[in-house]
Amino acid sequence: MWGRKRHALVDSQGHLMSVKVTGADCSDQQGGQLLLQPLKDRFPRMQLVWGDSHYGGHFITWLKVHLGWIMQTVKALRVPKRGLLVIEGEDVDWDQRFPTGFRPLPRRWVIERSFAWITRWCRLCRDHEGLPASSEAFITLSASIGMLTRLAPPFPV
């Protein structure tokens, strides 16, 4: 099967802590288990993990039972499908209740920004690697270079 899925664990600043690349036929929950299972002893103080709604369901229970971590899913902001009850004659500011345009999801933007940093590397903007381990290595290398650049910029400010 063609395609890859990238599962990543980042800290609250978006710095890469671990990455797992799987085939596209692997579900998000299976990929999350493959990513997090080896990390139980590596991060003993970890207690809370935020994740996409794709990692919900049985994965939350698995995470609590096997690793002792709590997971909060970040759900998409939605406009109700049905009408909204409004008192007759009341002035309603619809733009305030349902703003249009881009709205970043809480905590979700952190991982999205991390993936944007990673894919700025030309080699990682497409899936050129034959093995998932090669892709993981290049993602780790890209994230390491990004962290080092932020710690010690190439030109003094």
Z-matrix of the N, CA and C atoms (Angstrom, degrees):
N
C 1 1.453
C 2 1.529 1 108.62
N 3 1.332 2 116.91 1 138.10
C 4 1.449 3 122.33 2 -179.78
C 5 1.517 4 110.13 3 -85.01
N 6 1.295 5 115.34 4 151.95
C 7 1.456 6 120.66 5 175.10
C 8 1.510 7 112.73 6 104.18
N 9 1.304 8 114.22 7 156.88
C 10 1.462 9 122.01 8 -179.20
C 11 1.513 10 109.26 9 -135.43
N 12 1.313 11 114.56 10 155.33
C 13 1.460 12 121.79 11 170.38
C 14 1.510 13 107.77 12 -120.32
N 15 1.312 14 115.67 13 135.57
C 16 1.456 15 121.21 14 178.50
C 17 1.524 16 108.13 15 -107.10
N 18 1.310 17 115.97 16 121.47
C 19 1.459 18 122.22 17 176.08
C 20 1.524 19 106.50 18 -110.68
N 21 1.325 20 116.94 19 128.26
C 22 1.458 21 119.70 20 -176.25
C 23 1.517 22 110.24 21 -134.19
N 24 1.323 23 114.68 22 146.96
C 25 1.453 24 122.37 23 171.81
C 26 1.518 25 106.40 24 -114.12
N 27 1.331 26 116.16 25 121.74
C 28 1.461 27 121.31 26 -179.82
C 29 1.523 28 108.57 27 -124.64
N 30 1.335 29 115.58 28 158.19
C 31 1.457 30 119.02 29 175.81
C 32 1.528 31 109.05 30 -80.57
N 33 1.323 32 116.56 31 -176.63
C 34 1.464 33 120.06 32 -175.23
C 35 1.528 34 112.83 33 -68.06
N 36 1.339 35 117.81 34 -14.30
C 37 1.460 36 121.60 35 176.58
C 38 1.526 37 112.50 36 -94.38
N 39 1.329 38 116.76 37 -8.24
C 40 1.457 39 120.80 38 179.14
C 41 1.516 40 114.27 39 97.04
N 42 1.340 41 118.28 40 9.07
C 43 1.466 42 121.09 41 178.50
C 44 1.520 43 109.81 42 -81.37
N 45 1.309 44 115.77 43 134.62
C 46 1.457 45 122.47 44 -175.19
C 47 1.526 46 111.71 45 -65.78
N 48 1.321 47 116.34 46 128.94
C 49 1.458 48 121.88 47 175.92
C 50 1.529 49 110.98 48 -107.28
N 51 1.328 50 115.86 49 -34.99
C 52 1.458 51 121.00 50 178.16
C 53 1.522 52 108.86 51 -162.05
N 54 1.328 53 115.77 52 154.32
C 55 1.459 54 121.08 53 179.18
C 56 1.522 55 109.00 54 -142.29
N 57 1.318 56 115.85 55 146.42
C 58 1.463 57 122.07 56 175.56
C 59 1.521 58 107.57 57 -139.88
N 60 1.314 59 115.89 58 127.26
C 61 1.462 60 121.54 59 178.06
C 62 1.520 61 107.55 60 -108.64
N 63 1.327 62 115.88 61 128.23
C 64 1.466 63 121.46 62 179.83
C 65 1.521 64 109.06 63 -126.45
N 66 1.310 65 115.48 64 168.92
C 67 1.453 66 120.37 65 174.33
C 68 1.517 67 110.23 66 -70.58
N 69 1.318 68 116.33 67 160.17
C 70 1.459 69 120.93 68 -178.24
C 71 1.521 70 112.04 69 -66.88
N 72 1.336 71 117.51 70 -18.72
C 73 1.455 72 120.17 71 -179.96
C 74 1.530 73 112.54 72 -79.55
N 75 1.304 74 118.29 73 -7.99
C 76 1.465 75 123.56 74 178.95
C 77 1.533 76 108.75 75 -85.71
N 78 1.321 77 117.61 76 131.82
C 79 1.459 78 120.11 77 -179.13
C 80 1.522 79 110.39 78 -71.27
N 81 1.325 80 115.68 79 163.03
C 82 1.462 81 120.24 80 178.79
C 83 1.527 82 111.05 81 -62.84
N 84 1.315 83 117.04 82 -37.95
C 85 1.464 84 120.07 83 -179.88
C 86 1.523 85 111.34 84 -67.12
N 87 1.317 86 117.80 85 -40.41
C 88 1.469 87 120.54 86 176.73
C 89 1.522 88 110.44 87 -65.15
N 90 1.322 89 117.21 88 -42.40
C 91 1.455 90 121.29 89 178.03
C 92 1.523 91 111.77 90 -63.60
N 93 1.329 92 116.66 91 -39.26
C 94 1.459 93 120.57 92 176.90
C 95 1.519 94 112.10 93 -63.37
N 96 1.330 95 116.21 94 -39.08
C 97 1.466 96 119.96 95 177.10
C 98 1.525 97 110.53 96 -65.80
N 99 1.328 98 116.95 97 -43.23
C 100 1.463 99 120.15 98 178.58
C 101 1.525 100 111.63 99 -63.28
N 102 1.324 101 116.48 100 -34.16
C 103 1.461 102 121.01 101 179.15
C 104 1.525 103 111.84 102 -71.30
N 105 1.327 104 116.72 103 -47.10
C 106 1.454 105 120.73 104 -169.23
C 107 1.528 106 115.43 105 -89.03
N 108 1.314 107 118.49 106 -25.56
C 109 1.465 108 120.98 107 -176.73
C 110 1.534 109 112.83 108 -54.42
N 111 1.338 110 119.99 109 -47.14
C 112 1.466 111 119.08 110 -178.92
C 113 1.531 112 114.27 111 -72.39
N 114 1.333 113 117.96 112 -7.14
C 115 1.461 114 120.68 113 -173.00
C 116 1.523 115 114.28 114 -95.65
N 117 1.322 116 117.56 115 2.12
C 118 1.466 117 120.95 116 -175.82
C 119 1.530 118 111.24 117 -56.38
N 120 1.320 119 117.99 118 -48.50
C 121 1.464 120 121.29 119 -177.53
C 122 1.526 121 112.35 120 -84.48
N 123 1.311 122 117.18 121 -17.22
C 124 1.464 123 120.96 122 -177.49
C 125 1.523 124 112.40 123 -75.73
N 126 1.324 125 117.28 124 -31.54
C 127 1.462 126 122.37 125 179.89
C 128 1.524 127 109.65 126 -125.95
N 129 1.341 128 118.09 127 74.72
C 130 1.468 129 120.48 128 -173.76
C 131 1.532 130 113.75 129 -68.87
N 132 1.334 131 118.55 130 -22.85
C 133 1.463 132 120.55 131 -178.26
C 134 1.523 133 113.01 132 -89.72
N 135 1.313 134 117.59 133 -4.61
C 136 1.468 135 121.20 134 -178.98
C 137 1.529 136 109.22 135 -65.88
N 138 1.328 137 115.25 136 134.55
C 139 1.453 138 120.28 137 179.05
C 140 1.525 139 112.93 138 -128.88
N 141 1.335 140 116.75 139 -33.56
C 142 1.461 141 121.19 140 -173.41
C 143 1.520 142 110.10 141 -125.51
N 144 1.326 143 115.57 142 135.95
C 145 1.458 144 122.66 143 177.55
C 146 1.523 145 107.34 144 -128.87
N 147 1.336 146 116.72 145 132.89
C 148 1.454 147 120.77 146 172.04
C 149 1.509 148 108.08 147 -97.87
N 150 1.319 149 116.39 148 142.78
C 151 1.453 150 119.42 149 179.86
C 152 1.506 151 112.18 150 -149.55
N 153 1.315 152 113.96 151 163.90
C 154 1.458 153 122.38 152 176.95
C 155 1.527 154 109.04 153 -67.33
N 156 1.320 155 116.37 154 161.47
C 157 1.460 156 120.06 155 -179.40
C 158 1.528 157 111.90 156 -65.66
N 159 1.346 158 118.25 157 -18.08
C 160 1.458 159 121.17 158 176.82
C 161 1.525 160 111.64 159 -67.14
N 162 1.332 161 116.68 160 -22.45
C 163 1.455 162 120.89 161 179.19
C 164 1.528 163 112.18 162 -92.54
N 165 1.305 164 117.82 163 13.51
C 166 1.464 165 121.56 164 -178.99
C 167 1.523 166 111.89 165 -80.39
N 168 1.318 167 115.47 166 -162.39
C 169 1.465 168 121.47 167 176.74
C 170 1.517 169 113.35 168 70.11
N 171 1.340 170 115.72 169 -130.01
C 172 1.465 171 121.34 170 -176.91
C 173 1.526 172 112.20 171 -66.32
N 174 1.312 173 117.48 172 -23.01
C 175 1.462 174 120.54 173 -179.11
C 176 1.529 175 111.21 174 -63.73
N 177 1.322 176 117.26 175 -35.72
C 178 1.469 177 121.06 176 178.89
C 179 1.521 178 109.70 177 -63.67
N 180 1.327 179 116.55 178 -43.06
C 181 1.463 180 120.90 179 177.60
C 182 1.519 181 110.63 180 -65.82
N 183 1.331 182 117.23 181 -44.15
C 184 1.467 183 121.21 182 179.14
C 185 1.526 184 110.39 183 -59.03
N 186 1.326 185 116.46 184 -42.95
C 187 1.456 186 121.50 185 -178.58
C 188 1.529 187 110.97 186 -63.45
N 189 1.321 188 117.05 187 -41.02
C 190 1.475 189 121.02 188 179.97
C 191 1.526 190 110.91 189 -68.96
N 192 1.329 191 117.32 190 -42.61
C 193 1.471 192 121.27 191 -176.68
C 194 1.527 193 111.40 192 -71.65
N 195 1.334 194 117.73 193 -47.59
C 196 1.465 195 120.57 194 -172.61
C 197 1.531 196 114.32 195 -85.10
N 198 1.334 197 117.30 196 -33.49
C 199 1.463 198 119.53 197 -175.96
C 200 1.525 199 113.44 198 -114.98
N 201 1.324 200 116.62 199 -16.23
C 202 1.459 201 120.04 200 -178.52
C 203 1.515 202 113.66 201 76.56
N 204 1.327 203 117.55 202 17.65
C 205 1.457 204 122.18 203 -179.08
C 206 1.527 205 109.96 204 -100.06
N 207 1.307 206 115.93 205 152.46
C 208 1.458 207 122.52 206 176.82
C 209 1.522 208 107.54 207 -102.33
N 210 1.326 209 116.66 208 138.94
C 211 1.456 210 119.94 209 179.32
C 212 1.514 211 110.05 210 -119.95
N 213 1.318 212 115.50 211 134.78
C 214 1.457 213 122.23 212 172.83
C 215 1.516 214 107.77 213 -113.70
N 216 1.323 215 116.41 214 126.00
C 217 1.456 216 119.67 215 179.04
C 218 1.516 217 109.79 216 -86.21
N 219 1.319 218 115.11 217 142.21
C 220 1.459 219 121.90 218 177.20
C 221 1.515 220 106.27 219 -96.96
N 222 1.321 221 115.57 220 112.76
C 223 1.462 222 120.41 221 -177.45
C 224 1.520 223 110.40 222 -96.13
N 225 1.311 224 114.73 223 149.14
C 226 1.464 225 120.92 224 179.95
C 227 1.521 226 110.51 225 -67.50
N 228 1.327 227 116.02 226 146.08
C 229 1.454 228 121.32 227 175.21
C 230 1.519 229 107.89 228 -77.65
N 231 1.318 230 116.13 229 129.97
C 232 1.465 231 119.36 230 -175.03
C 233 1.515 232 111.92 231 -128.49
N 234 1.296 233 114.29 232 149.43
C 235 1.451 234 121.52 233 170.04
C 236 1.521 235 105.92 234 -89.29
N 237 1.337 236 118.39 235 134.90
C 238 1.464 237 118.92 236 -179.02
C 239 1.518 238 111.78 237 -58.97
N 240 1.354 239 115.74 238 142.81
C 241 1.464 240 120.48 239 -178.55
C 242 1.526 241 111.61 240 -73.10
N 243 1.294 242 116.06 241 -31.08
C 244 1.464 243 119.57 242 179.45
C 245 1.517 244 110.01 243 -100.46
N 246 1.304 245 115.36 244 172.65
C 247 1.456 246 120.70 245 -178.25
C 248 1.516 247 112.88 246 -65.49
N 249 1.303 248 115.83 247 165.37
C 250 1.449 249 123.15 248 179.73
C 251 1.519 250 107.57 249 -109.99
N 252 1.329 251 116.87 250 130.24
C 253 1.461 252 120.23 251 179.50
C 254 1.514 253 109.72 252 -74.78
N 255 1.314 254 114.89 253 126.69
C 256 1.456 255 121.90 254 -179.95
C 257 1.525 256 107.29 255 -130.91
N 258 1.310 257 114.81 256 138.62
C 259 1.463 258 119.38 257 178.51
C 260 1.522 259 108.48 258 -64.99
N 261 1.328 260 114.93 259 136.61
C 262 1.458 261 120.28 260 -177.16
C 263 1.530 262 110.61 261 -60.74
N 264 1.317 263 115.90 262 133.14
C 265 1.449 264 121.93 263 179.51
C 266 1.524 265 113.70 264 86.87
N 267 1.338 266 118.27 265 -6.03
C 268 1.467 267 120.99 266 -179.48
C 269 1.518 268 110.05 267 -78.45
N 270 1.322 269 116.58 268 136.33
C 271 1.461 270 121.21 269 175.22
C 272 1.523 271 108.26 270 -81.23
N 273 1.324 272 116.01 271 125.19
C 274 1.463 273 120.87 272 -178.17
C 275 1.522 274 108.82 273 -117.69
N 276 1.321 275 115.57 274 129.28
C 277 1.458 276 121.16 275 175.32
C 278 1.532 277 107.46 276 -90.04
N 279 1.346 278 115.98 277 91.91
C 280 1.468 279 120.83 278 -174.71
C 281 1.519 280 111.92 279 -65.41
N 282 1.332 281 117.70 280 -32.86
C 283 1.463 282 120.45 281 179.17
C 284 1.525 283 111.44 282 -65.78
N 285 1.329 284 117.20 283 -31.14
C 286 1.458 285 119.87 284 178.42
C 287 1.531 286 110.28 285 -76.30
N 288 1.329 287 116.75 286 -40.54
C 289 1.470 288 119.37 287 -179.26
C 290 1.523 289 112.29 288 -70.88
N 291 1.319 290 116.85 289 -40.30
C 292 1.460 291 121.51 290 -177.97
C 293 1.526 292 109.40 291 -131.12
N 294 1.341 293 117.50 292 78.03
C 295 1.469 294 119.45 293 -178.50
C 296 1.519 295 111.42 294 -65.57
N 297 1.323 296 115.66 295 148.09
C 298 1.457 297 120.52 296 179.15
C 299 1.520 298 109.13 297 -96.17
N 300 1.319 299 115.15 298 168.42
C 301 1.457 300 120.24 299 176.53
C 302 1.516 301 113.34 300 90.15
N 303 1.316 302 114.55 301 -168.43
C 304 1.459 303 121.87 302 -176.54
C 305 1.531 304 111.02 303 -74.55
N 306 1.315 305 116.23 304 130.07
C 307 1.460 306 122.20 305 174.46
C 308 1.517 307 108.12 306 -132.38
N 309 1.340 308 118.23 307 112.35
C 310 1.468 309 119.37 308 179.88
C 311 1.518 310 111.19 309 -67.12
N 312 1.320 311 115.83 310 138.96
C 313 1.454 312 120.65 311 177.71
C 314 1.524 313 108.93 312 -77.95
N 315 1.329 314 116.50 313 141.33
C 316 1.461 315 118.40 314 -179.90
C 317 1.527 316 110.92 315 -60.67
N 318 1.311 317 117.94 316 134.36
C 319 1.462 318 127.55 317 178.99
C 320 1.520 319 113.09 318 67.53
N 321 1.313 320 119.84 319 -21.34
C 322 1.461 321 122.23 320 -178.79
C 323 1.528 322 111.16 321 -72.14
N 324 1.326 323 116.91 322 -32.12
C 325 1.456 324 120.54 323 -177.82
C 326 1.522 325 111.76 324 -63.60
N 327 1.330 326 118.35 325 -23.75
C 328 1.463 327 121.10 326 -177.95
C 329 1.527 328 110.26 327 -64.31
N 330 1.320 329 117.70 328 -49.00
C 331 1.467 330 120.62 329 -179.05
C 332 1.519 331 110.41 330 -72.36
N 333 1.319 332 117.44 331 -34.72
C 334 1.460 333 119.62 332 178.38
C 335 1.531 334 110.79 333 -64.39
N 336 1.333 335 116.75 334 -39.40
C 337 1.462 336 120.50 335 176.54
C 338 1.528 337 110.66 336 -65.43
N 339 1.333 338 116.74 337 -38.16
C 340 1.469 339 120.35 338 178.71
C 341 1.523 340 110.63 339 -63.59
N 342 1.332 341 117.40 340 -43.56
C 343 1.461 342 120.22 341 177.10
C 344 1.530 343 110.72 342 -64.21
N 345 1.332 344 117.75 343 -35.20
C 346 1.472 345 120.72 344 176.97
C 347 1.525 346 110.25 345 -64.68
N 348 1.341 347 117.79 346 -41.59
C 349 1.460 348 120.88 347 177.18
C 350 1.523 349 110.61 348 -60.90
N 351 1.321 350 115.70 349 -42.29
C 352 1.465 351 120.76 350 -177.34
C 353 1.528 352 110.43 351 -66.93
N 354 1.328 353 117.36 352 -44.79
C 355 1.468 354 119.85 353 -175.05
C 356 1.522 355 112.87 354 -77.66
N 357 1.327 356 118.41 355 -4.31
C 358 1.470 357 119.58 356 172.24
C 359 1.517 358 110.93 357 -68.94
N 360 1.318 359 116.73 358 -19.52
C 361 1.458 360 121.71 359 174.50
C 362 1.516 361 107.25 360 -73.48
N 363 1.308 362 118.89 361 123.66
C 364 1.469 363 122.11 362 -174.28
C 365 1.525 364 112.18 363 -55.62
N 366 1.308 365 116.47 364 -38.02
C 367 1.460 366 120.21 365 -177.05
C 368 1.530 367 111.75 366 -66.08
N 369 1.336 368 117.54 367 -25.99
C 370 1.455 369 120.95 368 -175.48
C 371 1.522 370 114.07 369 -101.01
N 372 1.324 371 117.78 370 -1.96
C 373 1.456 372 118.52 371 179.42
C 374 1.526 373 111.34 372 -73.27
N 375 1.305 374 116.95 373 -20.84
C 376 1.471 375 123.26 374 173.63
C 377 1.519 376 108.13 375 -127.33
N 378 1.305 377 116.33 376 165.29
C 379 1.456 378 120.73 377 -179.08
C 380 1.525 379 109.16 378 -91.54
N 381 1.334 380 116.61 379 86.81
C 382 1.458 381 121.83 380 -178.12
C 383 1.525 382 113.08 381 -92.32
N 384 1.306 383 117.31 382 -17.16
C 385 1.460 384 120.74 383 -172.41
C 386 1.529 385 111.32 384 -81.48
N 387 1.319 386 115.91 385 143.57
C 388 1.456 387 120.73 386 178.82
C 389 1.515 388 112.72 387 -81.83
N 390 1.316 389 116.71 388 -35.97
C 391 1.457 390 121.39 389 -177.42
C 392 1.531 391 110.71 390 -109.57
N 393 1.332 392 117.62 391 142.34
C 394 1.467 393 119.58 392 176.02
C 395 1.530 394 112.28 393 -59.07
N 396 1.326 395 117.42 394 -34.60
C 397 1.470 396 120.23 395 179.70
C 398 1.531 397 111.18 396 -64.05
N 399 1.329 398 117.69 397 -36.12
C 400 1.469 399 120.99 398 176.91
C 401 1.525 400 110.45 399 -65.36
N 402 1.316 401 115.52 400 -42.65
C 403 1.458 402 120.11 401 178.79
C 404 1.531 403 110.47 402 -63.31
N 405 1.344 404 117.17 403 -42.62
C 406 1.460 405 121.08 404 177.32
C 407 1.524 406 110.97 405 -60.46
N 408 1.333 407 116.64 406 -41.14
C 409 1.466 408 120.70 407 -179.60
C 410 1.526 409 111.03 408 -64.13
N 411 1.329 410 117.81 409 -42.97
C 412 1.459 411 120.35 410 179.95
C 413 1.524 412 111.33 411 -69.49
N 414 1.325 413 117.85 412 -34.70
C 415 1.470 414 120.51 413 176.14
C 416 1.526 415 109.61 414 -64.68
N 417 1.327 416 116.72 415 -43.69
C 418 1.463 417 120.89 416 178.32
C 419 1.522 418 110.85 417 -63.03
N 420 1.314 419 116.64 418 -41.69
C 421 1.464 420 121.03 419 177.97
C 422 1.531 421 111.16 420 -62.86
N 423 1.316 422 116.63 421 -44.39
C 424 1.459 423 121.36 422 179.05
C 425 1.527 424 111.08 423 -61.51
N 426 1.340 425 116.16 424 -45.84
C 427 1.463 426 119.94 425 179.65
C 428 1.521 427 111.24 426 -65.58
N 429 1.326 428 117.14 427 -36.75
C 430 1.473 429 120.73 428 179.06
C 431 1.521 430 110.96 429 -65.51
N 432 1.317 431 117.12 430 -43.55
C 433 1.463 432 120.75 431 178.20
C 434 1.529 433 109.99 432 -63.01
N 435 1.332 434 116.49 433 -40.87
C 436 1.465 435 119.96 434 177.73
C 437 1.518 436 112.49 435 -62.31
N 438 1.326 437 116.94 436 -43.12
C 439 1.467 438 120.09 437 178.75
C 440 1.523 439 111.47 438 -65.93
N 441 1.334 440 116.69 439 -42.34
C 442 1.463 441 120.08 440 178.99
C 443 1.529 442 111.62 441 -64.41
N 444 1.319 443 116.84 442 -37.54
C 445 1.460 444 120.80 443 178.85
C 446 1.526 445 110.77 444 -65.50
N 447 1.336 446 116.91 445 -37.39
C 448 1.460 447 119.80 446 178.00
C 449 1.530 448 111.54 447 -72.16
N 450 1.329 449 117.24 448 -32.35
C 451 1.462 450 120.11 449 178.46
C 452 1.523 451 112.08 450 -73.42
N 453 1.321 452 116.57 451 -43.76
C 454 1.465 453 122.34 452 -178.83
C 455 1.512 454 108.78 453 -132.74
N 456 1.331 455 117.97 454 88.80
C 457 1.461 456 120.33 455 -178.56
C 458 1.526 457 110.86 456 -59.42
N 459 1.339 458 116.45 457 148.36
C 460 1.465 459 119.60 458 -177.49
C 461 1.520 460 113.22 459 -65.22
N 462 1.328 461 117.81 460 -27.25
C 463 1.460 462 121.33 461 179.90
C 464 1.527 463 108.05 462 -124.67
N 465 1.319 464 117.80 463 132.92
C 466 1.480 465 119.21 464 179.11
C 467 1.521 466 110.99 465 -61.19
N 468 1.292 467 114.76 466 143.56
C 469 1.469 468 120.14 467 -178.90
C 470 1.497 469 110.64 468 -89.19
